[in-house]
Amino acid sequence: MTVLSFDDEGIDVEYQGTEFRLEKALVEEATEKSYPDVTDHEVLQMVEEDPSLSGEPRRIGDVLY
C-alpha cells in the first residue's frame, strides 16, 4: 500500500517500506499542471507502476484547503 501525505511544499510518500518526498516543483513538472490541480490518482501513477485506483480522484487543492 502507498501512503501519501500532502502539504503546501510537496508530498511525503511511503511506498513498499521506502519513504521519500516529491517536491511541489517536480510534481508540477511531471504533470504539467499547477500543484493544487494535480489529483491523488496522478500522484499514485507517478509512484506505482500499476496502481489500484479506487474512488473519485481528489485534487491536492481540495485536500489542503
Rosetta constraint file for C-alpha pairs under 8 A:
AtomPair CA 1 CA 15 HARMONIC 6.75 0.50
AtomPair CA 1 CA 16 HARMONIC 6.89 0.50
AtomPair CA 2 CA 13 HARMONIC 7.07 0.50
AtomPair CA 2 CA 14 HARMONIC 5.61 0.50
AtomPair CA 2 CA 15 HARMONIC 4.77 0.50
AtomPair CA 2 CA 16 HARMONIC 7.00 0.50
AtomPair CA 2 CA 44 HARMONIC 7.78 0.50
AtomPair CA 3 CA 13 HARMONIC 5.72 0.50
AtomPair CA 3 CA 14 HARMONIC 5.06 0.50
AtomPair CA 3 CA 15 HARMONIC 6.76 0.50
AtomPair CA 4 CA 11 HARMONIC 6.48 0.50
AtomPair CA 4 CA 12 HARMONIC 5.85 0.50
AtomPair CA 4 CA 13 HARMONIC 4.83 0.50
AtomPair CA 4 CA 14 HARMONIC 6.69 0.50
AtomPair CA 5 CA 11 HARMONIC 5.50 0.50
AtomPair CA 5 CA 12 HARMONIC 5.01 0.50
AtomPair CA 5 CA 13 HARMONIC 6.50 0.50
AtomPair CA 6 CA 10 HARMONIC 6.17 0.50
AtomPair CA 6 CA 11 HARMONIC 4.58 0.50
AtomPair CA 6 CA 12 HARMONIC 6.51 0.50
AtomPair CA 6 CA 60 HARMONIC 7.25 0.50
AtomPair CA 6 CA 63 HARMONIC 7.73 0.50
AtomPair CA 6 CA 64 HARMONIC 7.23 0.50
AtomPair CA 7 CA 11 HARMONIC 6.24 0.50
AtomPair CA 7 CA 64 HARMONIC 6.75 0.50
AtomPair CA 8 CA 24 HARMONIC 7.72 0.50
AtomPair CA 8 CA 64 HARMONIC 7.43 0.50
AtomPair CA 9 CA 23 HARMONIC 6.31 0.50
AtomPair CA 9 CA 24 HARMONIC 5.30 0.50
AtomPair CA 10 CA 21 HARMONIC 6.99 0.50
AtomPair CA 10 CA 22 HARMONIC 5.59 0.50
AtomPair CA 10 CA 23 HARMONIC 4.34 0.50
AtomPair CA 10 CA 24 HARMONIC 4.30 0.50
AtomPair CA 10 CA 25 HARMONIC 7.97 0.50
AtomPair CA 10 CA 27 HARMONIC 7.78 0.50
AtomPair CA 11 CA 21 HARMONIC 5.61 0.50
AtomPair CA 11 CA 22 HARMONIC 5.09 0.50
AtomPair CA 11 CA 23 HARMONIC 6.42 0.50
AtomPair CA 11 CA 24 HARMONIC 7.34 0.50
AtomPair CA 12 CA 19 HARMONIC 7.21 0.50
AtomPair CA 12 CA 20 HARMONIC 5.97 0.50
AtomPair CA 12 CA 21 HARMONIC 4.51 0.50
AtomPair CA 12 CA 22 HARMONIC 6.44 0.50
AtomPair CA 13 CA 19 HARMONIC 5.57 0.50
AtomPair CA 13 CA 20 HARMONIC 5.35 0.50
AtomPair CA 13 CA 21 HARMONIC 5.84 0.50
AtomPair CA 13 CA 22 HARMONIC 7.35 0.50
AtomPair CA 14 CA 18 HARMONIC 5.47 0.50
AtomPair CA 14 CA 19 HARMONIC 4.36 0.50
AtomPair CA 14 CA 20 HARMONIC 6.57 0.50
AtomPair CA 15 CA 19 HARMONIC 6.42 0.50
AtomPair CA 15 CA 47 HARMONIC 7.71 0.50
AtomPair CA 22 CA 26 HARMONIC 6.51 0.50
AtomPair CA 22 CA 27 HARMONIC 6.64 0.50
AtomPair CA 23 CA 27 HARMONIC 6.43 0.50
AtomPair CA 24 CA 28 HARMONIC 6.23 0.50
AtomPair CA 24 CA 35 HARMONIC 6.39 0.50
AtomPair CA 25 CA 29 HARMONIC 6.07 0.50
AtomPair CA 25 CA 35 HARMONIC 7.93 0.50
AtomPair CA 26 CA 30 HARMONIC 6.05 0.50
AtomPair CA 27 CA 31 HARMONIC 6.10 0.50
AtomPair CA 27 CA 35 HARMONIC 6.83 0.50
AtomPair CA 27 CA 38 HARMONIC 7.99 0.50
AtomPair CA 27 CA 43 HARMONIC 7.71 0.50
AtomPair CA 28 CA 32 HARMONIC 5.37 0.50
AtomPair CA 28 CA 33 HARMONIC 5.27 0.50
AtomPair CA 28 CA 34 HARMONIC 5.57 0.50
AtomPair CA 28 CA 35 HARMONIC 5.54 0.50
AtomPair CA 28 CA 38 HARMONIC 7.79 0.50
AtomPair CA 29 CA 33 HARMONIC 7.34 0.50
AtomPair CA 31 CA 38 HARMONIC 7.22 0.50
AtomPair CA 31 CA 42 HARMONIC 7.66 0.50
AtomPair CA 33 CA 37 HARMONIC 6.32 0.50
AtomPair CA 33 CA 38 HARMONIC 6.34 0.50
AtomPair CA 34 CA 38 HARMONIC 6.75 0.50
AtomPair CA 35 CA 60 HARMONIC 6.94 0.50
AtomPair CA 35 CA 61 HARMONIC 7.54 0.50
AtomPair CA 36 CA 59 HARMONIC 6.33 0.50
AtomPair CA 36 CA 60 HARMONIC 4.83 0.50
AtomPair CA 36 CA 61 HARMONIC 3.96 0.50
AtomPair CA 36 CA 62 HARMONIC 7.55 0.50
AtomPair CA 37 CA 59 HARMONIC 5.50 0.50
AtomPair CA 37 CA 60 HARMONIC 6.30 0.50
AtomPair CA 37 CA 61 HARMONIC 6.26 0.50
AtomPair CA 38 CA 42 HARMONIC 6.58 0.50
AtomPair CA 38 CA 43 HARMONIC 7.54 0.50
AtomPair CA 38 CA 59 HARMONIC 5.51 0.50
AtomPair CA 38 CA 60 HARMONIC 5.87 0.50
AtomPair CA 38 CA 61 HARMONIC 7.92 0.50
AtomPair CA 39 CA 43 HARMONIC 6.56 0.50
AtomPair CA 39 CA 57 HARMONIC 5.75 0.50
AtomPair CA 39 CA 58 HARMONIC 5.12 0.50
AtomPair CA 39 CA 59 HARMONIC 4.16 0.50
AtomPair CA 39 CA 60 HARMONIC 5.77 0.50
AtomPair CA 40 CA 44 HARMONIC 6.23 0.50
AtomPair CA 40 CA 57 HARMONIC 6.01 0.50
AtomPair CA 40 CA 58 HARMONIC 5.61 0.50
AtomPair CA 40 CA 59 HARMONIC 6.40 0.50
AtomPair CA 40 CA 60 HARMONIC 6.76 0.50
AtomPair CA 41 CA 45 HARMONIC 6.24 0.50
AtomPair CA 41 CA 53 HARMONIC 6.46 0.50
AtomPair CA 41 CA 57 HARMONIC 5.59 0.50
AtomPair CA 41 CA 58 HARMONIC 7.44 0.50
AtomPair CA 42 CA 46 HARMONIC 6.41 0.50
AtomPair CA 43 CA 47 HARMONIC 6.44 0.50
AtomPair CA 44 CA 48 HARMONIC 5.83 0.50
AtomPair CA 44 CA 51 HARMONIC 6.33 0.50
AtomPair CA 45 CA 49 HARMONIC 6.70 0.50
AtomPair CA 45 CA 50 HARMONIC 7.11 0.50
AtomPair CA 45 CA 51 HARMONIC 6.15 0.50
AtomPair CA 58 CA 62 HARMONIC 6.75 0.50
AtomPair CA 58 CA 63 HARMONIC 7.05 0.50
AtomPair CA 59 CA 63 HARMONIC 6.49 0.50
AtomPair CA 60 CA 64 HARMONIC 6.13 0.50
AtomPair CA 61 CA 65 HARMONIC 5.78 0.50
